[in-house]
Amino acid sequence: MCLSIPSKVVKISEDKSICTVDTMGVQREASLMMMGEDDVKIGDYVLLHIGFVMNKIDEEEALASIDTYKEILELMDEEERRQAILDDDACENRTVNGL
């Protein structure tokens, strides 16, 4: 299962097609093609799916979600954390309907 963890936008390319997001300390690039021009700004929290920013999320809601994810991770043992990371990495290779 793919879960979208709120990610903070930390950089936007000059042409505004790609942004760099920080997801709980991990930075990665994401496409802004699904968003309108100037919809996303540095400091915004966004949700990603298969490498695309799909929408913005309110900062208060984003921080509450991140706190919940941290609580879940604390309850997992090392093998469960490893598997969650592997599952998340594989998620980007799936189609929108999960197949």
VMD Tcl script that builds the backbone (N, CA, C; Angstrom):
set m [mol new atoms 297]
animate dup $m
set s [atomselect $m all]
$s set {name element resname resid chain x y z} {
  {N N MET 1 A 0.846 -1.170 0.000}
  {CA C MET 1 A 0.000 0.000 0.000}
  {C C MET 1 A 0.890 1.231 0.000}
  {N N CYS 2 A 0.493 2.245 -0.734}
  {CA C CYS 2 A 1.240 3.486 -0.807}
  {C C CYS 2 A 0.577 4.530 0.083}
  {N N LEU 3 A 1.376 5.130 0.935}
  {CA C LEU 3 A 0.890 6.203 1.784}
  {C C LEU 3 A 1.600 7.479 1.373}
  {N N SER 4 A 0.862 8.549 1.288}
  {CA C SER 4 A 1.455 9.821 0.924}
  {C C SER 4 A 1.719 10.616 2.193}
  {N N ILE 5 A 2.986 10.742 2.548}
  {CA C ILE 5 A 3.385 11.494 3.726}
  {C C ILE 5 A 3.569 12.950 3.294}
  {N N PRO 6 A 2.978 13.889 4.026}
  {CA C PRO 6 A 3.165 15.295 3.653}
  {C C PRO 6 A 4.653 15.641 3.558}
  {N N SER 7 A 4.987 16.382 2.517}
  {CA C SER 7 A 6.370 16.756 2.252}
  {C C SER 7 A 6.445 18.268 2.092}
  {N N LYS 8 A 7.516 18.857 2.619}
  {CA C LYS 8 A 7.696 20.313 2.548}
  {C C LYS 8 A 8.537 20.673 1.326}
  {N N VAL 9 A 8.061 21.627 0.551}
  {CA C VAL 9 A 8.783 22.099 -0.628}
  {C C VAL 9 A 9.952 22.966 -0.160}
  {N N VAL 10 A 11.167 22.572 -0.566}
  {CA C VAL 10 A 12.353 23.315 -0.139}
  {C C VAL 10 A 13.061 24.017 -1.298}
  {N N LYS 11 A 12.688 23.665 -2.529}
  {CA C LYS 11 A 13.317 24.287 -3.702}
  {C C LYS 11 A 12.387 24.100 -4.893}
  {N N ILE 12 A 12.381 25.082 -5.787}
  {CA C ILE 12 A 11.604 24.996 -7.031}
  {C C ILE 12 A 12.538 25.373 -8.172}
  {N N SER 13 A 12.509 24.574 -9.234}
  {CA C SER 13 A 13.375 24.845 -10.387}
  {C C SER 13 A 12.992 26.173 -11.044}
  {N N GLU 14 A 13.940 26.744 -11.783}
  {CA C GLU 14 A 13.691 28.031 -12.449}
  {C C GLU 14 A 12.485 27.980 -13.368}
  {N N ASP 15 A 12.319 26.858 -14.075}
  {CA C ASP 15 A 11.188 26.743 -14.993}
  {C C ASP 15 A 9.901 26.288 -14.290}
  {N N LYS 16 A 9.963 26.094 -12.985}
  {CA C LYS 16 A 8.822 25.737 -12.136}
  {C C LYS 16 A 8.171 24.401 -12.516}
  {N N SER 17 A 8.962 23.494 -13.103}
  {CA C SER 17 A 8.423 22.189 -13.477}
  {C C SER 17 A 8.753 21.103 -12.451}
  {N N ILE 18 A 9.790 21.346 -11.652}
  {CA C ILE 18 A 10.266 20.363 -10.680}
  {C C ILE 18 A 10.488 21.075 -9.348}
  {N N CYS 19 A 10.194 20.368 -8.268}
  {CA C CYS 19 A 10.527 20.909 -6.958}
  {C C CYS 19 A 11.289 19.842 -6.178}
  {N N THR 20 A 11.999 20.289 -5.164}
  {CA C THR 20 A 12.638 19.390 -4.220}
  {C C THR 20 A 11.820 19.447 -2.950}
  {N N VAL 21 A 11.455 18.276 -2.441}
  {CA C VAL 21 A 10.653 18.210 -1.219}
  {C C VAL 21 A 11.431 17.457 -0.143}
  {N N ASP 22 A 11.118 17.780 1.098}
  {CA C ASP 22 A 11.699 17.101 2.246}
  {C C ASP 22 A 10.591 16.303 2.918}
  {N N THR 23 A 10.781 14.989 2.969}
  {CA C THR 23 A 9.808 14.090 3.593}
  {C C THR 23 A 10.470 13.475 4.816}
  {N N MET 24 A 10.194 14.034 5.966}
  {CA C MET 24 A 10.743 13.525 7.223}
  {C C MET 24 A 12.261 13.336 7.133}
  {N N GLY 25 A 12.954 14.334 6.565}
  {CA C GLY 25 A 14.410 14.301 6.492}
  {C C GLY 25 A 14.991 13.724 5.220}
  {N N VAL 26 A 14.160 13.180 4.354}
  {CA C VAL 26 A 14.623 12.621 3.081}
  {C C VAL 26 A 14.201 13.571 1.969}
  {N N GLN 27 A 15.170 14.025 1.180}
  {CA C GLN 27 A 14.846 14.930 0.079}
  {C C GLN 27 A 14.809 14.182 -1.239}
  {N N ARG 28 A 13.851 14.586 -2.076}
  {CA C ARG 28 A 13.709 14.004 -3.413}
  {C C ARG 28 A 13.055 15.032 -4.320}
  {N N GLU 29 A 13.182 14.802 -5.609}
  {CA C GLU 29 A 12.551 15.692 -6.577}
  {C C GLU 29 A 11.168 15.172 -6.924}
  {N N ALA 30 A 10.275 16.115 -7.255}
  {CA C ALA 30 A 8.923 15.763 -7.661}
  {C C ALA 30 A 8.484 16.708 -8.773}
  {N N SER 31 A 7.694 16.192 -9.677}
  {CA C SER 31 A 7.191 16.987 -10.792}
  {C C SER 31 A 6.038 17.880 -10.330}
  {N N LEU 32 A 6.000 19.079 -10.892}
  {CA C LEU 32 A 4.896 20.014 -10.628}
  {C C LEU 32 A 3.915 20.072 -11.799}
  {N N MET 33 A 4.028 19.132 -12.743}
  {CA C MET 33 A 3.195 19.148 -13.950}
  {C C MET 33 A 1.696 19.069 -13.654}
  {N N MET 34 A 1.305 18.471 -12.537}
  {CA C MET 34 A -0.116 18.313 -12.217}
  {C C MET 34 A -0.693 19.537 -11.496}
  {N N MET 35 A 0.143 20.510 -11.223}
  {CA C MET 35 A -0.281 21.702 -10.502}
  {C C MET 35 A -0.302 22.893 -11.444}
  {N N GLY 36 A -1.122 23.881 -11.119}
  {CA C GLY 36 A -1.146 25.101 -11.904}
  {C C GLY 36 A 0.090 25.939 -11.633}
  {N N GLU 37 A 0.435 26.805 -12.570}
  {CA C GLU 37 A 1.608 27.654 -12.396}
  {C C GLU 37 A 1.444 28.519 -11.155}
  {N N ASP 38 A 2.464 28.578 -10.354}
  {CA C ASP 38 A 2.507 29.359 -9.111}
  {C C ASP 38 A 1.574 28.834 -8.016}
  {N N ASP 39 A 1.021 27.624 -8.162}
  {CA C ASP 39 A 0.193 27.027 -7.105}
  {C C ASP 39 A 1.026 26.623 -5.895}
  {N N VAL 40 A 2.274 26.238 -6.138}
  {CA C VAL 40 A 3.137 25.714 -5.076}
  {C C VAL 40 A 4.309 26.665 -4.876}
  {N N LYS 41 A 4.566 26.974 -3.612}
  {CA C LYS 41 A 5.671 27.857 -3.266}
  {C C LYS 41 A 6.582 27.177 -2.249}
  {N N ILE 42 A 7.816 27.652 -2.141}
  {CA C ILE 42 A 8.741 27.132 -1.139}
  {C C ILE 42 A 8.107 27.311 0.238}
  {N N GLY 43 A 8.163 26.242 1.031}
  {CA C GLY 43 A 7.571 26.260 2.368}
  {C C GLY 43 A 6.206 25.595 2.431}
  {N N ASP 44 A 5.562 25.395 1.272}
  {CA C ASP 44 A 4.266 24.712 1.238}
  {C C ASP 44 A 4.442 23.234 1.547}
  {N N TYR 45 A 3.407 22.632 2.105}
  {CA C TYR 45 A 3.363 21.175 2.284}
  {C C TYR 45 A 2.511 20.604 1.173}
  {N N VAL 46 A 2.985 19.500 0.594}
  {CA C VAL 46 A 2.301 18.879 -0.536}
  {C C VAL 46 A 2.195 17.379 -0.325}
  {N N LEU 47 A 1.321 16.761 -1.106}
  {CA C LEU 47 A 1.207 15.300 -1.150}
  {C C LEU 47 A 1.666 14.841 -2.525}
  {N N LEU 48 A 2.435 13.753 -2.548}
  {CA C LEU 48 A 2.987 13.212 -3.785}
  {C C LEU 48 A 2.344 11.876 -4.117}
  {N N HIS 49 A 2.292 11.598 -5.409}
  {CA C HIS 49 A 1.901 10.262 -5.867}
  {C C HIS 49 A 2.707 9.977 -7.118}
  {N N ILE 50 A 3.369 8.849 -7.123}
  {CA C ILE 50 A 4.234 8.381 -8.224}
  {C C ILE 50 A 5.136 9.495 -8.777}
  {N N GLY 51 A 5.698 10.306 -7.877}
  {CA C GLY 51 A 6.654 11.321 -8.282}
  {C C GLY 51 A 6.065 12.655 -8.701}
  {N N PHE 52 A 4.758 12.813 -8.581}
  {CA C PHE 52 A 4.095 14.060 -8.941}
  {C C PHE 52 A 3.480 14.702 -7.708}
  {N N VAL 53 A 3.593 16.034 -7.601}
  {CA C VAL 53 A 2.857 16.755 -6.576}
  {C C VAL 53 A 1.400 16.759 -7.024}
  {N N MET 54 A 0.531 16.227 -6.158}
  {CA C MET 54 A -0.886 16.121 -6.513}
  {C C MET 54 A -1.725 17.259 -5.925}
  {N N ASN 55 A -1.357 17.711 -4.726}
  {CA C ASN 55 A -2.070 18.823 -4.124}
  {C C ASN 55 A -1.301 19.376 -2.935}
  {N N LYS 56 A -1.698 20.583 -2.541}
  {CA C LYS 56 A -1.133 21.197 -1.346}
  {C C LYS 56 A -1.963 20.742 -0.151}
  {N N ILE 57 A -1.339 20.814 1.030}
  {CA C ILE 57 A -2.023 20.440 2.256}
  {C C ILE 57 A -1.733 21.523 3.289}
  {N N ASP 58 A -2.728 21.825 4.094}
  {CA C ASP 58 A -2.601 22.811 5.154}
  {C C ASP 58 A -1.444 22.435 6.091}
  {N N GLU 59 A -0.644 23.414 6.514}
  {CA C GLU 59 A 0.530 23.136 7.343}
  {C C GLU 59 A 0.155 22.445 8.655}
  {N N GLU 60 A -0.894 22.899 9.307}
  {CA C GLU 60 A -1.297 22.284 10.574}
  {C C GLU 60 A -1.677 20.816 10.380}
  {N N GLU 61 A -2.424 20.532 9.337}
  {CA C GLU 61 A -2.808 19.157 9.019}
  {C C GLU 61 A -1.580 18.320 8.645}
  {N N ALA 62 A -0.662 18.925 7.885}
  {CA C ALA 62 A 0.557 18.221 7.482}
  {C C ALA 62 A 1.390 17.833 8.699}
  {N N LEU 63 A 1.589 18.772 9.619}
  {CA C LEU 63 A 2.405 18.494 10.799}
  {C C LEU 63 A 1.751 17.449 11.698}
  {N N ALA 64 A 0.425 17.481 11.800}
  {CA C ALA 64 A -0.284 16.460 12.587}
  {C C ALA 64 A -0.103 15.080 11.955}
  {N N SER 65 A -0.170 15.006 10.626}
  {CA C SER 65 A 0.033 13.726 9.930}
  {C C SER 65 A 1.451 13.215 10.134}
  {N N ILE 66 A 2.427 14.103 10.040}
  {CA C ILE 66 A 3.824 13.705 10.231}
  {C C ILE 66 A 4.029 13.164 11.641}
  {N N ASP 67 A 3.441 13.818 12.636}
  {CA C ASP 67 A 3.536 13.318 14.025}
  {C C ASP 67 A 2.963 11.912 14.136}
  {N N THR 68 A 1.849 11.662 13.457}
  {CA C THR 68 A 1.227 10.332 13.486}
  {C C THR 68 A 2.145 9.299 12.843}
  {N N TYR 69 A 2.744 9.643 11.686}
  {CA C TYR 69 A 3.677 8.716 11.040}
  {C C TYR 69 A 4.858 8.400 11.942}
  {N N LYS 70 A 5.372 9.418 12.653}
  {CA C LYS 70 A 6.493 9.200 13.572}
  {C C LYS 70 A 6.110 8.237 14.687}
  {N N GLU 71 A 4.884 8.375 15.211}
  {CA C GLU 71 A 4.403 7.460 16.251}
  {C C GLU 71 A 4.328 6.032 15.726}
  {N N ILE 72 A 3.850 5.869 14.513}
  {CA C ILE 72 A 3.749 4.537 13.904}
  {C C ILE 72 A 5.139 3.936 13.743}
  {N N LEU 73 A 6.092 4.736 13.239}
  {CA C LEU 73 A 7.457 4.237 13.035}
  {C C LEU 73 A 8.099 3.798 14.348}
  {N N GLU 74 A 7.805 4.512 15.425}
  {CA C GLU 74 A 8.364 4.148 16.730}
  {C C GLU 74 A 7.864 2.785 17.203}
  {N N LEU 75 A 6.670 2.395 16.765}
  {CA C LEU 75 A 6.088 1.118 17.177}
  {C C LEU 75 A 6.589 -0.054 16.332}
  {N N MET 76 A 7.204 0.235 15.206}
  {CA C MET 76 A 7.671 -0.818 14.306}
  {C C MET 76 A 9.038 -1.325 14.747}
  {N N ASP 77 A 9.277 -2.607 14.507}
  {CA C ASP 77 A 10.628 -3.113 14.720}
  {C C ASP 77 A 11.445 -2.846 13.456}
  {N N GLU 78 A 12.742 -3.123 13.500}
  {CA C GLU 78 A 13.645 -2.790 12.400}
  {C C GLU 78 A 13.223 -3.442 11.078}
  {N N GLU 79 A 12.788 -4.696 11.114}
  {CA C GLU 79 A 12.367 -5.396 9.891}
  {C C GLU 79 A 11.126 -4.739 9.290}
  {N N GLU 80 A 10.185 -4.343 10.127}
  {CA C GLU 80 A 8.973 -3.682 9.631}
  {C C GLU 80 A 9.316 -2.332 8.994}
  {N N ARG 81 A 10.228 -1.580 9.616}
  {CA C ARG 81 A 10.650 -0.305 9.038}
  {C C ARG 81 A 11.305 -0.520 7.678}
  {N N ARG 82 A 12.184 -1.528 7.592}
  {CA C ARG 82 A 12.866 -1.835 6.329}
  {C C ARG 82 A 11.852 -2.184 5.257}
  {N N GLN 83 A 10.875 -3.020 5.594}
  {CA C GLN 83 A 9.864 -3.420 4.623}
  {C C GLN 83 A 8.997 -2.236 4.195}
  {N N ALA 84 A 8.683 -1.349 5.124}
  {CA C ALA 84 A 7.892 -0.160 4.796}
  {C C ALA 84 A 8.635 0.713 3.785}
  {N N ILE 85 A 9.944 0.843 3.963}
  {CA C ILE 85 A 10.750 1.626 3.030}
  {C C ILE 85 A 10.780 0.957 1.665}
  {N N LEU 86 A 10.961 -0.360 1.642}
  {CA C LEU 86 A 10.971 -1.088 0.364}
  {C C LEU 86 A 9.622 -0.957 -0.343}
  {N N ASP 87 A 8.548 -1.081 0.408}
  {CA C ASP 87 A 7.217 -0.946 -0.173}
  {C C ASP 87 A 7.011 0.450 -0.733}
  {N N ASP 88 A 7.488 1.471 -0.016}
  {CA C ASP 88 A 7.345 2.843 -0.474}
  {C C ASP 88 A 8.149 3.068 -1.746}
  {N N ASP 89 A 9.373 2.536 -1.800}
  {CA C ASP 89 A 10.185 2.683 -3.006}
  {C C ASP 89 A 9.529 2.013 -4.207}
  {N N ALA 90 A 8.890 0.863 -4.011}
  {CA C ALA 90 A 8.222 0.147 -5.095}
  {C C ALA 90 A 6.956 0.857 -5.542}
  {N N CYS 91 A 6.382 1.662 -4.677}
  {CA C CYS 91 A 5.128 2.348 -4.976}
  {C C CYS 91 A 5.248 3.239 -6.209}
  {N N GLU 92 A 6.374 3.895 -6.384}
  {CA C GLU 92 A 6.532 4.804 -7.514}
  {C C GLU 92 A 6.460 4.093 -8.851}
  {N N ASN 93 A 6.638 2.784 -8.869}
  {CA C ASN 93 A 6.617 2.041 -10.114}
  {C C ASN 93 A 5.233 1.499 -10.469}
  {N N ARG 94 A 4.262 1.734 -9.617}
  {CA C ARG 94 A 2.909 1.245 -9.882}
  {C C ARG 94 A 2.103 2.261 -10.648}
  {N N THR 95 A 1.067 1.803 -11.314}
  {CA C THR 95 A 0.173 2.720 -11.992}
  {C C THR 95 A -0.777 3.322 -10.978}
  {N N VAL 96 A -1.550 4.278 -11.399}
  {CA C VAL 96 A -2.452 4.980 -10.487}
  {C C VAL 96 A -3.437 4.028 -9.813}
  {N N ASN 97 A -3.901 2.988 -10.500}
  {CA C ASN 97 A -4.880 2.081 -9.899}
  {C C ASN 97 A -4.221 0.991 -9.074}
  {N N GLY 98 A -2.910 1.080 -8.866}
  {CA C GLY 98 A -2.213 0.151 -7.982}
  {C C GLY 98 A -1.772 -1.146 -8.638}
  {N N LEU 99 A -1.953 -1.307 -9.925}
  {CA C LEU 99 A -1.548 -2.532 -10.616}
  {C C LEU 99 A -0.167 -2.420 -11.197}
}
mol reanalyze $m
mol bondsrecalc $m
mol representation Tube
mol addrep $m
